[in-house]
Structure formats: structure tokens, C-alpha cells
Amino acid sequence: MTDSNQDKSEKGQGPGFEAKDFDPYMLKDPETMALNFARALENLGKAASAWLGPRESGEIRENTADPVTDMVKTLSKVSEYWISDPRRAFDAQTKLMTSFFGVWMRSMQRMQGESLEPEPDRNDKRFADQDWEKNPFFEFLKQAYFITADWAEKLVTETEGLDEHTRQKANFYVRQITAAISPTNFVATNPQLYRETIASSGENLVRGMKMLAEDIVAGHGDLKLRQTDMTKFAVGRDMALTPGKVIAQNEICQIIQYEPTTETVLKRPLLICPPWINKFYILDLNPQKSFIKWCVDQGQTVFVISWVNPDARHAAKDWAAYAREGIDFALETIEKATGEKDVNAIGYCVGGTLLAATLALHAKEKNKRIRSATLFTTQVDFTHAGDLKVFVDEEQLTRLENYMNVTGYLDGSKMATAFNMLRASELIWPYFVNNYLKGQEPMPFDLLFWNADSTRMAAANHAFYLRNCYLKNALTKGEMVLDGQAVSLKSVKIPIYNLATREDHIAPAKSVFLGSQFFGGKVDFVLAGSGHIAGVVNPPDKKKYQYWTGGPAKGEYEDWLVGAEEAAGSWWPHWQAWIEAKDGKRVAARKPGGDALNALEEAPGSYVLEKA
């Protein structure tokens, strides 16, 4: 194949006319369509080879049938309930067929020109194209899909005899299936996709299958779904720009201290413990969104733990290691750099869970260095932990641990996929359609760049987290053993600012609220608008969202919310006032490292640049 032909093969070719010149659903150039279909299939073959290659060579050894097996086993329990009683099964089938018949009759009436009241709008962004309403064929597909999805979810809800975990898994798997089979995900049943395919004579599919092959290659045999243009950003160039120095490091983290921007600073330094599941620069995306920069500008001396992106060398690093070599190492570094023993600490997500457990360990050891703690979207009790619990039971954990014991870590793509599955209709299938069926590159978006910049999880650390938190809920039961010592949150009596976000699907607000009740001291529970990221990263000058404050986090979350007071805008100034109320003393601004520590490198450091 010549270079010019190769270029055409990869890019496809279109007929070169505009949609207005023809019926958008009428094929005008069958020859070009056939040629482009052949080229799309050629690229699809490359994608298949990229997927099969690492499995045939043994580079990927995981049993991909296991998740499917668990899904089938879970849903079979639902099926058994309905099939075991013929009358029950007949009634369920009759309801579904009756609903289908009603939609069919409605479609026939519309085709005959009758004017009917529109169906209630579900505000589903997947069905935004006007032909889902105006075209009787596509309107029928949409309504049939909604009926089927509702019916399937109702089957799970009405199945008797299921334990709570099995019912949650069944609901989750049904939602994954219904999200996948949506008519919006297929060329022939999505009006916009169909029109674009006809208009370009399939050129979109040529581009899309080429991108699919590239994304599987990028994922080393697994699909690395691109949600943004990763070439448009670089850490340290476009994001993580707040000036600072790496002043200490060890095997699992670097400690960054940021340059002051005020003449005086709060005497008590601030330590941020971010999650290791993602990288710390979510709090320093750019100068306009940076929580870190904002804190520096308020006169805080800010230190951040930048976790290593672990590999096989870190396999045995467990929670005790992250507490001692992470949080305690940071506290020692802060004392060397500033001379201060007293510190305010922030923990975000699982970083907050680790911080809470470390505080309980400190209380047992009479360590009073951390004088106040702020928790961002942090769960310490996992009773209401949401759909992530679907992935955690003894059978699945044993399988995961066996996998991690071979590699020494869990690849970051596995966690990214799990998080995306929590909102598959928003975080998976729209990108599947846009990338691989429309053949369009996603738009550059800094937040999605960060989201795709995944990290690995050290085997011992991740296993400890899943077993002790999601499976056993050990921390609030007083059963967690950290560094050989049983720890209890009741012994944590320092002031705590506990921030939840109202639309959080990772750390649900109800779960964070319940966790507030297990500490031994005063907890100020604050609820922010939006979700796990946007609710936290919400600069005051944007004047977005709102937050709620109220009385003690006692009783039920829903009752607390009814009596809570709403305030417009960001919670950041409210938190800053809370910090200063604990200790507002100020001293002269401090340079990174002070007189005791030399800078190892410029922020954001090298650990954060390591790719998974």
C-alpha cells in the first residue's frame, strides 16, 4: 500500500457534499460507504490485535471472565425468584408486553398523523437530538428502551429474599447493562449518529476505529478511554503551577512547601494529605481554581504530601507505612522547616480516611501535633458507602488480592474504570459514542486530564483499605489495627471540619454525615453543593453553588438538612474563618525549608510526574 493510500485508509474519505443537499437518512454514495466500512473494519482488526496481543504473550494474565461470572451469578438470583413461580413470571412478562404494545399503538397513531401529548421529559442528555421526539421510529426506540430499563430495575427492587449486598450488586449490574444497550450507543438506532454516518459515507467510523486501536495500544492491551485531549496539558506547565519546593522525600512521598505571598502567615502550618488513588494537583489545577494557591494567599504556610506512584517495590507498603512514612514524615518535616509542632491538617477522600485513622493512632500514643483536622468528602464509616461496595465482598477481594500479589500493585486503570462505572451514562458511553462512532477527538479539559492521570495502588495498602473499610467497616467499630495497635475514633477529640458534597457518588453525603458521629470531639459538619470534585474545588470568585451549615451531625442526615442554613457561593471563606478561630496568631512569612532543609527540586516535584 502506498503512503497516499495508507493515509486515505486511516482517515477515510467522504463524498464532499453538504447535508442540506440530500435527505439526511438517504444513502447517496454506496461505493464510498462500502470502501470506508472496509477501512473501518481494518482499523477494528488492529484494535482487536492490540487487545489480544498482550493476552497471548502472557503480559496480561487476569481472568476477564471473573467480573462477568459475578454478574451472571448475581442476576441469576433475581431470575430464580421470578422463574420459580410461573404466575409471577407471567405477570412480569405481561406488564412488559402491555407497555410495549402501548408504545407501539402510540407510534402507529403518530405515523397516521394524529396529534398526541408528548411523553414526560426525563431530561436525559443522551436523547437531546430533536428526532428522538419528532421521528416516530426513534421515538418508539426511546420509549421502548425506557420501559425495558424501568422494568428490569423494578424486577430487582421487587425480588424478595435478597440480602442487601446482593440487591445492591444486582441493581448496579442492571444499570450497567441498560446503560450499555441504550439505542444512543449504536449507529443504526441513534438518529444523530446515523445522519453523520450517511453524510460522511462512514468516514466517522474509519476515524473512530483508528482511535479505538490507539486507545487500546495506549492502555497496553486494555481500553484507555480518552475523555480529553491529553496532548494539550502538562503537569508543571499548564497545571500544578503554585510556586514551591520539594523539601523532603522518602520511598512513598515527597513533601512540598509553597512559597508565601503575604508578609505574615498563620503561626500554625497547614498539611494537606491528598488521596493516593489520584494525584494531589486536583487542588492546584491552575491559578484560578487552585485551593492551594488560595490558602497561600490567605496567609497559610502550606505543605502537601505528594504520594509516589507505586510499583512492585512498594508491594508491602500498607496503611501503617502510609501513616508513618507519609503523615508522620510530613509532620517531622514541617517541624524542621518551621520549628512548629502544632499543625492544622486536611485529608481529601481516602487521604482523609487515612488521616482520621492516624489521628486515632496519635491519640493512643499521646501525640498532639495535629491540632485541628479538616476532612474533604471523607468516609470513616462505610455503612452508606454507595455503589463502590458492589466491588467488595470476600470472593471478589480474594480474587483481587491474588492478582495484586503477582504484580505487587493494582493498575490505575482498574480503579479509573470502577469510578467511571458509577456514572456510566455520563463517564463512559458518551465518550464511546463521541470517540469511536462519531470519530471526534474529545475537547481539552483540565479536570478530565487529571482524572485520566491515574496512579497505581500498592498491594498491601489497597488490600488493607478495602478489607478494613469497605468490607469490615472496622474504623468506626474500633476494630482497625494500625501499626499493631487497635485504634478508636472516639479518642480523637480535636476540632474537625467535616465537608461533604450533596451530589457525591464516591463518598455520599449521608455516609460522611454518619461518620461525623463517631469522633470523640466537636465536629462541624458542612455540606457543599455539587459533587466529589466540583463541590470541593470551588473558588469564591466564581460565585458558584452553595453550602449548608447547621447544628451537630446527630440523628438522620435528611432531618439535619431540613434545618440547615444555606449560604450562597464557596465554603472556602467559611473554612478559613474556622481555621483562624482555632489559632489566628501570625508570624513573619517563611521560606520553603527554612534554615534546616534545602530544596530538592521545584514544585510540583518528580513523584507526581510518574505515569501509571
C-alpha positions as CSV (number, residue, x, y, z in Angstrom):
1,M,0.0,0.0,0.0
2,T,1.4,3.4,-1.0
3,D,1.8,6.3,1.5
4,S,-1.1,8.2,0.0
5,N,-3.4,5.2,0.0
6,Q,-2.3,4.4,3.6
7,D,-3.3,8.0,4.6
8,K,-6.7,7.5,3.0
9,S,-7.1,4.2,4.7
10,E,-6.6,5.7,8.1
11,K,-8.6,8.9,7.6
12,G,-11.4,7.6,5.4
13,Q,-12.9,9.6,2.5
14,G,-16.2,11.4,2.2
15,P,-18.3,12.4,-0.8
16,G,-17.7,16.2,-0.3
17,F,-21.2,17.4,-0.3
18,E,-23.2,19.1,2.5
19,A,-26.1,17.6,4.4
20,K,-28.6,20.2,3.2
21,D,-28.3,18.8,-0.4
22,F,-29.9,15.5,0.4
23,D,-32.3,13.6,2.8
24,P,-30.1,13.0,5.8
25,Y,-31.3,9.4,6.2
26,M,-30.9,8.5,2.5
27,L,-27.6,6.9,1.4
28,K,-26.2,8.8,-1.6
29,D,-22.8,7.2,-2.2
30,P,-22.9,3.4,-1.6
31,E,-19.4,2.8,-3.2
32,T,-17.6,5.2,-0.8
33,M,-19.7,3.9,2.1
34,A,-18.6,0.3,1.3
35,L,-14.9,1.4,1.0
36,N,-15.0,3.2,4.3
37,F,-16.7,0.3,6.0
38,A,-13.9,-1.9,4.8
39,R,-11.3,0.6,6.2
40,A,-13.2,0.8,9.5
41,L,-13.1,-3.0,9.7
42,E,-9.4,-2.9,9.0
43,N,-8.8,-0.5,11.9
44,L,-11.1,-2.6,14.1
45,G,-8.9,-5.5,13.3
46,K,-5.9,-3.5,14.5
47,A,-7.8,-2.8,17.7
48,A,-8.5,-6.5,18.2
49,S,-4.9,-7.3,17.7
50,A,-3.8,-4.7,20.2
51,W,-6.2,-6.3,22.7
52,L,-5.3,-9.9,22.0
53,G,-1.5,-9.4,21.8
54,P,-0.7,-8.9,25.5
55,R,-3.0,-11.7,26.4
56,E,-1.4,-14.2,24.0
57,S,2.1,-13.2,25.2
58,G,1.1,-13.6,28.8
59,E,1.7,-9.9,29.6
60,I,-1.9,-9.7,30.8
61,R,-2.9,-12.8,32.9
62,E,-6.1,-11.6,34.5
63,N,-9.2,-13.7,34.2
64,T,-11.5,-11.3,32.4
65,A,-14.4,-13.8,32.8
66,D,-14.5,-13.3,36.6
67,P,-16.5,-10.0,36.6
68,V,-18.9,-11.5,34.1
69,T,-19.2,-14.6,36.2
70,D,-20.1,-12.5,39.2
71,M,-22.6,-10.5,37.3
72,V,-24.3,-13.7,35.9
73,K,-24.3,-15.3,39.4
74,T,-25.8,-12.2,41.0
75,L,-28.5,-11.7,38.3
76,S,-29.4,-15.4,38.3
77,K,-30.6,-15.0,41.9
78,V,-33.1,-12.4,40.6
79,S,-34.1,-14.7,37.8
80,E,-34.6,-17.6,40.1
81,Y,-37.1,-15.6,42.2
82,W,-39.3,-14.8,39.1
83,I,-39.0,-18.1,37.3
84,S,-39.7,-20.2,40.4
85,D,-43.3,-19.1,40.3
86,P,-44.9,-19.4,36.8
87,R,-47.7,-17.0,37.8
88,R,-45.2,-14.4,39.0
89,A,-43.2,-14.7,35.8
90,F,-46.3,-14.5,33.6
91,D,-47.4,-11.3,35.4
92,A,-44.0,-9.7,34.9
93,Q,-43.9,-10.6,31.2
94,T,-47.4,-9.4,30.7
95,K,-46.6,-6.0,32.2
96,L,-43.7,-5.6,29.9
97,M,-45.6,-6.6,26.8
98,T,-48.5,-4.4,27.7
99,S,-46.2,-1.5,28.0
100,F,-44.6,-2.3,24.6
101,F,-48.0,-2.6,23.0
102,G,-49.0,0.8,24.3
103,V,-45.8,2.4,22.9
104,W,-46.5,0.6,19.6
105,M,-50.0,1.9,19.3
106,R,-48.9,5.4,20.1
107,S,-46.3,5.2,17.4
108,M,-48.8,4.0,14.8
109,Q,-51.1,6.8,15.8
110,R,-48.3,9.3,15.2
111,M,-47.5,7.8,11.8
112,Q,-51.1,8.2,10.8
113,G,-50.8,11.9,11.6
114,E,-52.6,12.1,14.9
115,S,-51.5,14.8,17.3
116,L,-50.6,13.3,20.8
117,E,-49.5,14.8,24.0
118,P,-45.7,14.3,24.4
119,E,-44.4,11.8,26.9
120,P,-43.0,13.3,30.1
121,D,-39.5,14.7,29.6
122,R,-36.9,12.7,31.5
123,N,-34.1,15.3,31.0
124,D,-31.8,12.6,29.7
125,K,-29.0,14.3,27.8
126,R,-28.4,11.1,25.7
127,F,-31.7,11.8,23.9
128,A,-31.2,15.5,23.2
129,D,-31.5,15.2,19.4
130,Q,-34.8,16.5,18.2
131,D,-35.5,13.4,16.2
132,W,-35.9,11.4,19.4
133,E,-39.2,13.3,19.7
134,K,-40.1,14.1,16.1
135,N,-39.3,10.9,14.3
136,P,-41.8,8.1,15.2
137,F,-39.3,5.3,14.7
138,F,-36.7,6.8,17.0
139,E,-39.3,8.0,19.5
140,F,-40.5,4.4,19.6
141,L,-37.0,3.1,20.3
142,K,-36.5,5.6,23.1
143,Q,-39.8,4.8,24.8
144,A,-39.2,1.1,24.4
145,Y,-35.8,1.5,26.0
146,F,-37.1,3.4,29.0
147,I,-39.8,0.9,29.5
148,T,-37.3,-2.0,29.4
149,A,-34.9,-0.3,31.7
150,D,-37.6,0.6,34.2
151,W,-39.0,-2.9,34.1
152,A,-35.6,-4.5,34.7
153,E,-34.8,-2.2,37.6
154,K,-38.3,-2.9,39.1
155,L,-37.6,-6.7,38.9
156,V,-34.6,-6.3,41.2
157,T,-36.5,-4.0,43.6
158,E,-39.4,-6.4,43.9
159,T,-37.3,-9.6,44.2
160,E,-37.8,-11.0,47.7
161,G,-35.2,-12.8,49.8
162,L,-32.1,-11.0,48.6
163,D,-29.5,-9.8,51.1
164,E,-28.7,-6.1,51.0
165,H,-25.3,-6.6,49.2
166,T,-26.7,-8.9,46.5
167,R,-29.6,-6.5,45.8
168,Q,-27.1,-3.6,45.6
169,K,-25.0,-5.6,43.1
170,A,-28.0,-6.6,41.1
171,N,-29.2,-3.0,40.8
172,F,-25.7,-1.9,39.8
173,Y,-25.3,-4.6,37.2
174,V,-28.7,-3.9,35.7
175,R,-27.8,-0.2,35.4
176,Q,-24.6,-1.1,33.7
177,I,-26.5,-3.3,31.2
178,T,-29.2,-0.8,30.5
179,A,-26.6,2.0,30.0
180,A,-24.7,-0.2,27.5
181,I,-27.7,-1.2,25.4
182,S,-29.1,2.3,25.1
183,P,-30.1,3.0,21.5
184,T,-27.9,6.1,21.7
185,N,-24.8,3.8,21.6
186,F,-25.4,2.3,18.1
187,V,-25.2,3.8,14.7
188,A,-28.4,2.3,13.4
189,T,-30.5,3.4,16.3
190,N,-29.1,6.8,17.1
191,P,-30.5,9.5,14.7
192,Q,-27.5,11.8,15.0
193,L,-25.0,9.0,14.5
194,Y,-27.0,7.6,11.6
195,R,-27.1,11.0,9.9
196,E,-23.4,11.7,10.4
197,T,-22.5,8.2,9.1
198,I,-24.6,8.8,6.0
199,A,-23.3,12.3,5.4
200,S,-19.7,11.2,5.7
201,S,-20.2,7.9,4.0
202,G,-18.8,6.1,7.0
203,E,-15.7,8.3,7.4
204,N,-16.6,8.8,11.0
205,L,-16.3,5.1,11.7
206,V,-12.8,4.9,10.0
207,R,-11.6,7.6,12.3
208,G,-13.3,6.1,15.3
209,M,-11.9,2.6,14.9
210,K,-8.5,4.1,14.4
211,M,-8.9,5.9,17.7
212,L,-10.1,2.7,19.3
213,A,-6.9,0.9,18.2
214,E,-4.8,3.8,19.5
215,D,-6.5,3.8,22.9
216,I,-6.1,0.0,23.4
217,V,-2.4,0.4,22.5
218,A,-2.1,3.3,25.0
219,G,-3.7,1.0,27.6
220,H,-1.2,-1.8,26.9
221,G,-4.0,-4.1,26.0
222,D,-6.8,-2.6,27.9
223,L,-9.0,0.2,26.6
224,K,-7.8,3.6,27.9
225,L,-10.9,5.6,27.1
226,R,-9.9,9.1,26.2
227,Q,-12.1,11.7,27.8
228,T,-10.0,14.7,26.9
229,D,-7.1,15.7,24.6
230,M,-4.1,14.6,26.7
231,T,-1.7,16.4,24.5
232,K,-2.9,19.8,25.5
233,F,-1.8,19.8,29.1
234,A,1.4,19.0,31.1
235,V,1.8,19.0,34.8
236,G,4.1,21.8,35.8
237,R,3.5,23.7,32.6
238,D,-0.3,24.1,32.5
239,M,-1.3,22.9,36.0
240,A,0.2,22.5,39.4
241,L,1.8,25.9,39.0
242,T,1.8,27.3,42.5
243,P,5.5,28.1,43.3
244,G,7.1,25.9,46.0
245,K,9.9,23.5,46.7
246,V,10.2,19.8,47.4
247,I,12.0,19.9,50.8
248,A,12.0,16.2,51.7
249,Q,11.2,12.8,50.3
250,N,11.3,9.1,51.1
251,E,10.2,5.9,49.4
252,I,6.5,6.7,49.3
253,C,6.1,10.5,49.2
254,Q,7.6,13.9,48.6
255,I,6.8,16.9,50.9
256,I,6.2,20.2,49.1
257,Q,6.3,23.6,50.9
258,Y,4.8,26.5,49.0
259,E,6.3,30.0,48.7
260,P,4.5,32.6,50.8
261,T,2.7,35.5,49.1
262,T,1.9,37.5,52.2
263,E,4.2,39.3,54.6
264,T,2.8,37.5,57.6
265,V,1.4,33.9,57.9
266,L,-0.6,32.0,60.4
267,K,1.8,30.6,63.0
268,R,0.2,27.1,62.7
269,P,1.2,25.5,59.4
270,L,-1.2,23.6,57.2
271,L,-0.6,20.0,56.0
272,I,-2.7,18.6,53.1
273,C,-2.9,14.8,52.9
274,P,-4.4,14.0,49.4
275,P,-5.7,10.7,48.2
276,W,-3.1,8.4,46.6
277,I,-5.8,7.0,44.3
278,N,-5.4,10.3,42.3
279,K,-2.7,12.9,42.2
280,F,-2.6,15.9,44.6
281,Y,-2.8,18.6,41.9
282,I,-6.6,18.4,41.8
283,L,-6.1,21.1,44.5
284,D,-3.8,23.0,42.2
285,L,-5.2,22.6,38.7
286,N,-4.5,26.2,37.7
287,P,-4.1,29.6,39.4
288,Q,-7.8,30.4,39.0
289,K,-9.0,27.1,40.5
290,S,-6.2,26.3,43.0
291,F,-7.2,25.7,46.6
292,I,-3.5,25.5,47.5
293,K,-2.8,29.0,46.0
294,W,-5.9,30.4,47.7
295,C,-4.7,29.1,51.1
296,V,-1.2,30.6,50.5
297,D,-2.8,33.9,49.6
298,Q,-4.8,33.9,52.9
299,G,-1.5,33.6,54.8
300,Q,-1.3,29.9,55.3
301,T,2.1,28.1,55.2
302,V,1.0,25.1,53.1
303,F,2.7,21.7,52.9
304,V,1.4,18.9,50.7
305,I,2.1,15.2,50.6
306,S,2.8,14.1,47.0
307,W,2.5,10.3,47.0
308,V,4.7,8.1,44.9
309,N,3.1,6.3,42.0
310,P,3.9,2.8,43.4
311,D,5.3,-0.2,41.6
312,A,6.4,-3.7,42.6
313,R,9.0,-2.2,45.1
314,H,6.1,-0.8,47.2
315,A,4.0,-4.0,47.4
316,A,4.4,-4.4,51.1
317,K,3.7,-0.7,52.0
318,D,0.4,-0.9,54.0
319,W,-1.6,1.7,55.8
320,A,0.9,1.8,58.7
321,A,3.6,2.7,56.2
322,Y,1.5,5.5,54.7
323,A,0.7,6.8,58.2
324,R,4.3,6.7,59.5
325,E,6.2,7.4,56.3
326,G,3.6,9.7,54.9
327,I,1.8,11.8,57.6
328,D,4.3,11.4,60.4
329,F,7.2,12.0,58.0
330,A,5.4,15.2,56.9
331,L,4.9,16.4,60.5
332,E,8.6,15.9,61.2
333,T,9.5,17.8,58.0
334,I,7.2,20.7,59.0
335,E,8.9,20.9,62.4
336,K,12.3,21.0,60.8
337,A,11.3,23.7,58.3
338,T,9.3,25.9,60.6
339,G,10.1,24.9,64.2
340,E,6.4,24.3,64.8
341,K,5.0,21.2,66.4
342,D,1.3,22.2,66.1
343,V,-0.2,21.7,62.7
344,N,-3.7,22.0,61.0
345,A,-4.3,19.1,58.7
346,I,-6.6,18.4,55.7
347,G,-7.4,15.0,54.3
348,Y,-9.2,14.5,51.0
349,C,-11.2,11.4,50.2
350,V,-9.2,8.3,51.2
351,G,-6.5,10.7,52.3
352,G,-9.0,11.9,54.9
353,T,-9.8,8.3,55.9
354,L,-6.0,7.7,56.4
355,L,-5.7,11.0,58.3
356,A,-8.7,10.0,60.6
357,A,-7.1,6.6,61.4
358,T,-3.7,8.2,62.0
359,L,-5.4,10.7,64.4
360,A,-6.8,7.8,66.3
361,L,-3.3,6.2,66.4
362,H,-1.8,9.5,67.6
363,A,-4.4,9.8,70.3
364,K,-3.4,6.4,71.6
365,E,0.3,7.5,71.6
366,K,-0.4,10.9,73.2
367,N,0.8,12.6,70.0
368,K,-0.8,16.0,69.9
369,R,0.9,17.5,66.8
370,I,-2.2,17.8,64.7
371,R,-4.4,20.4,66.5
372,S,-7.4,20.5,64.0
373,A,-8.4,18.4,61.1
374,T,-10.4,19.2,58.0
375,L,-11.9,16.3,56.0
376,F,-13.0,16.7,52.4
377,T,-15.6,14.2,51.2
378,T,-14.2,11.6,53.5
379,Q,-15.8,8.4,54.7
380,V,-14.8,6.9,58.1
381,D,-18.0,4.8,58.3
382,F,-18.9,2.8,55.3
383,T,-22.5,1.7,56.0
384,H,-23.8,4.0,53.3
385,A,-20.7,3.9,51.1
386,G,-22.6,3.7,47.8
387,D,-22.0,1.6,44.7
388,L,-18.3,1.2,45.3
389,K,-19.4,-1.5,47.8
390,V,-20.5,-3.5,44.8
391,F,-16.9,-4.4,44.1
392,V,-16.2,-5.6,47.7
393,D,-17.1,-9.0,49.1
394,E,-14.9,-11.8,50.3
395,E,-14.9,-13.6,46.9
396,Q,-14.0,-10.5,44.9
397,L,-11.4,-9.3,47.4
398,T,-9.7,-12.7,47.4
399,R,-9.5,-12.7,43.6
400,L,-8.2,-9.1,43.6
401,E,-5.6,-9.8,46.2
402,N,-4.3,-12.8,44.3
403,Y,-4.0,-10.6,41.2
404,M,-2.1,-7.9,43.1
405,N,0.2,-10.4,44.8
406,V,1.5,-11.3,41.3
407,T,2.2,-7.7,40.2
408,G,2.7,-6.0,43.6
409,Y,0.1,-3.3,42.8
410,L,-3.2,-2.6,41.2
411,D,-3.0,-0.8,37.9
412,G,-4.6,2.7,38.0
413,S,-6.8,1.9,35.0
414,K,-8.7,-0.6,37.1
415,M,-9.7,2.0,39.7
416,A,-10.5,4.5,36.9
417,T,-12.8,2.1,35.3
418,A,-14.6,1.4,38.6
419,F,-15.1,5.1,39.2
420,N,-16.4,5.6,35.7
421,M,-18.8,2.7,36.1
422,L,-20.5,4.6,38.9
423,R,-21.8,7.0,36.3
424,A,-21.5,5.0,33.1
425,S,-24.2,7.0,31.3
426,E,-22.1,10.2,31.8
427,L,-18.5,9.0,32.0
428,I,-18.3,6.0,29.7
429,W,-20.9,5.8,26.9
430,P,-21.0,9.5,25.8
431,Y,-17.2,9.2,25.2
432,F,-17.6,5.9,23.5
433,V,-20.1,7.4,21.1
434,N,-18.2,10.6,20.5
435,N,-14.7,9.0,20.1
436,Y,-15.4,5.7,18.3
437,L,-18.7,6.2,16.5
438,K,-18.6,9.9,15.7
439,G,-14.8,9.7,15.3
440,Q,-14.3,13.0,17.1
441,E,-11.4,14.0,19.3
442,P,-12.6,15.0,22.8
443,M,-12.3,18.6,23.9
444,P,-9.3,19.6,26.1
445,F,-10.4,19.8,29.7
446,D,-8.0,20.1,32.6
447,L,-10.2,18.3,35.1
448,L,-10.5,15.3,32.8
449,F,-6.8,15.3,32.2
450,W,-6.3,15.0,35.9
451,N,-8.9,12.3,36.1
452,A,-7.1,10.3,33.4
453,D,-3.7,10.8,35.0
454,S,-4.2,7.7,37.1
455,T,-2.0,6.1,39.8
456,R,-1.3,2.6,40.8
457,M,-2.1,1.2,44.3
458,A,0.4,-0.7,46.4
459,A,-0.9,-4.2,47.0
460,A,-0.8,-4.2,50.8
461,N,-2.1,-0.7,51.1
462,H,-5.1,-1.3,48.8
463,A,-6.0,-4.6,50.3
464,F,-5.9,-3.1,53.8
465,Y,-8.2,-0.3,52.7
466,L,-10.8,-2.4,51.0
467,R,-10.9,-5.1,53.8
468,N,-10.9,-2.7,56.8
469,C,-13.1,0.0,55.4
470,Y,-15.5,-1.3,52.7
471,L,-15.7,-4.9,53.9
472,K,-15.4,-4.8,57.7
473,N,-16.2,-1.1,58.4
474,A,-13.5,-1.6,61.1
475,L,-12.6,2.0,61.8
476,T,-15.9,3.1,63.4
477,K,-16.3,-0.3,65.1
478,G,-13.0,0.3,66.9
479,E,-11.6,-2.9,65.2
480,M,-9.0,-1.4,62.9
481,V,-5.4,-2.4,63.9
482,L,-2.9,0.2,62.7
483,D,0.8,-0.4,63.2
484,G,0.0,-3.2,65.7
485,Q,-2.4,-1.1,67.8
486,A,-6.2,-1.1,67.8
487,V,-7.5,2.4,67.2
488,S,-10.7,4.2,68.0
489,L,-12.2,7.4,66.6
490,K,-13.7,8.1,70.0
491,S,-10.2,9.0,71.2
492,V,-10.0,11.8,68.5
493,K,-11.0,14.9,70.4
494,I,-9.5,17.7,68.3
495,P,-11.9,20.0,66.4
496,I,-13.0,18.6,63.0
497,Y,-14.4,20.4,60.0
498,N,-16.2,17.7,58.0
499,L,-17.1,18.7,54.5
500,A,-19.5,16.6,52.4
501,T,-20.9,17.4,48.9
502,R,-24.5,16.9,48.1
503,E,-24.2,15.1,44.8
504,D,-21.2,12.9,45.7
505,H,-21.3,9.4,44.2
506,I,-18.0,8.3,45.7
507,A,-18.4,9.5,49.3
508,P,-22.2,10.0,49.6
509,A,-23.2,12.9,51.9
510,K,-25.3,10.6,54.1
511,S,-22.2,8.4,54.6
512,V,-20.0,11.4,55.6
513,F,-22.7,12.7,57.9
514,L,-23.0,9.4,59.7
515,G,-19.2,9.3,60.1
516,S,-19.3,12.6,61.9
517,Q,-20.9,10.9,64.9
518,F,-18.0,8.6,65.7
519,F,-15.4,11.2,66.7
520,G,-14.8,12.0,70.4
521,G,-14.7,15.8,69.9
522,K,-16.7,18.6,68.3
523,V,-17.4,18.1,64.6
524,D,-18.6,20.9,62.4
525,F,-20.5,19.2,59.5
526,V,-20.7,21.3,56.4
527,L,-22.5,20.3,53.1
528,A,-21.4,21.9,49.8
529,G,-23.3,21.9,46.6
530,S,-22.3,19.8,43.6
531,G,-20.1,16.7,43.7
532,H,-16.9,15.0,44.8
533,I,-14.6,17.4,42.9
534,A,-16.6,20.5,41.9
535,G,-18.0,20.8,45.4
536,V,-14.5,21.0,46.8
537,V,-12.7,22.8,44.1
538,N,-15.0,25.9,44.1
539,P,-13.1,29.2,44.2
540,P,-15.0,32.1,45.9
541,D,-14.7,34.5,42.9
542,K,-16.6,32.1,40.7
543,K,-19.7,32.6,42.9
544,K,-20.9,29.1,42.1
545,Y,-23.0,26.6,44.1
546,Q,-23.8,27.0,47.8
547,Y,-23.1,25.3,51.2
548,W,-25.2,24.5,54.2
549,T,-24.3,24.7,57.9
550,G,-26.4,23.6,60.9
551,G,-26.4,22.0,64.3
552,P,-24.4,18.9,65.4
553,A,-24.3,16.0,63.0
554,K,-26.8,13.9,65.0
555,G,-29.8,11.8,64.1
556,E,-30.6,11.4,60.4
557,Y,-28.9,13.3,57.5
558,E,-32.3,14.1,55.9
559,D,-33.5,15.8,59.2
560,W,-30.3,17.7,59.6
561,L,-30.6,19.1,56.0
562,V,-34.2,20.3,56.6
563,G,-32.9,22.5,59.5
564,A,-29.6,23.6,57.9
565,E,-28.9,27.2,56.8
566,E,-28.0,27.7,53.2
567,A,-25.3,30.2,52.2
568,A,-24.5,31.2,48.6
569,G,-21.1,30.6,47.0
570,S,-18.0,28.8,48.1
571,W,-17.4,27.3,51.6
572,W,-13.7,28.3,51.4
573,P,-14.0,31.6,53.3
574,H,-16.2,29.9,55.9
575,W,-13.5,27.3,56.5
576,Q,-10.7,29.9,56.6
577,A,-12.6,31.7,59.4
578,W,-13.0,28.4,61.2
579,I,-9.2,27.8,61.0
580,E,-8.3,31.3,62.2
581,A,-10.8,30.9,65.1
582,K,-8.8,28.0,66.3
583,D,-5.5,29.9,66.3
584,G,-5.2,33.2,64.5
585,K,-1.6,34.1,65.6
586,R,0.7,35.3,62.9
587,V,4.4,35.3,62.3
588,A,6.7,36.5,59.6
589,A,6.4,34.7,56.3
590,R,8.5,31.5,56.0
591,K,10.7,30.5,53.0
592,P,10.4,26.8,52.0
593,G,12.7,24.6,54.1
594,G,13.6,27.3,56.5
595,D,17.2,27.3,57.6
596,A,17.3,23.5,58.1
597,L,16.2,22.0,54.8
598,N,17.5,22.6,51.3
599,A,15.2,22.4,48.3
600,L,15.5,19.1,46.4
601,E,13.6,20.3,43.4
602,E,10.9,22.8,42.3
603,A,7.2,22.0,42.9
604,P,5.3,20.0,41.8
605,G,8.2,17.6,42.2
606,S,9.0,14.5,40.2
607,Y,6.8,11.9,42.0
608,V,3.7,13.4,40.5
609,L,5.1,13.2,37.0
610,E,5.4,9.4,37.1
611,K,2.8,7.8,34.8
612,A,0.9,4.7,35.6
